[in-house]
Amino acid sequence: MKKQNTKMLVEGALMLALAIVLSLITPFRKLLPFGGSITLVSMLPICIFSIKYGIGKGLGVSFLFAAFQFAEGAAKDGLFGWGLTAGMLTACILFDYLIAYTVLGLAGIARKKGLAGWIIGIVFALMLRFLSHFISGAFVFASTGKIWDDLDFVANNKYIYSLVYNAAYMVPEIILTVIAAVILFKVPQMRRLIADPNETAQ
């Protein structure tokens, strides 16, 4: 049991480190018309850890990932210099960072159902992240702005603006993450590595 716990902690640290490194790689940033960034499947390592060890442990690692994202956002994006009120700042920290990334730990919700379970869990977790960002954009920042020419109803509607803004990077991220997960599942050696340790021990 102690050996298994040590193995889990090591794997959790490795997956967290891998997720952090991948989150810094944004090869498609210039393709997005109005902001956001698509990473190199940075959420996949956290999802994989949750699929292997369950949502309880997955949420622990994903919270650490969320804390890193918050720290990086505060340092790189100057979060505390945006002039937000205390309430808006708190809501931004929650919905754009802590909640948005911690929900990735829920990817293991259907982990016993094979490939379908992997896909369901990953899409579920990443859609929750999308929802969290949408809430922040629509209700915290209430942002509006020009997206496409001659579509004023989009530019002036905070709900549609937040939906389009966040979907522009989250939908491709979801698709890329699912594709990468399917590829991993199809490789027998990788599937064995990610298998539930309780099942492999039997």
Buried (B, 14 or more C-beta within 10 A) or exposed (E): EEEEEEEBEEBBEEBBEBBBEBBEBBEBEEEBEEEBBBBBBBBBBBBBBBBBBBBEBBBBBBBBBBBBBBEBBBEEEEBEEEEBEEEBBEBBBBBBBBBBBBBBBBBBBBBEEEEEBBBBBBBBBBBBBBBBBBBBBBEBBEEBEEBEEEEEEBBEBBBBBBBBBBBBBBBBBBEBBBEBBEEBBEEEEEBEEBBBEEEEEE
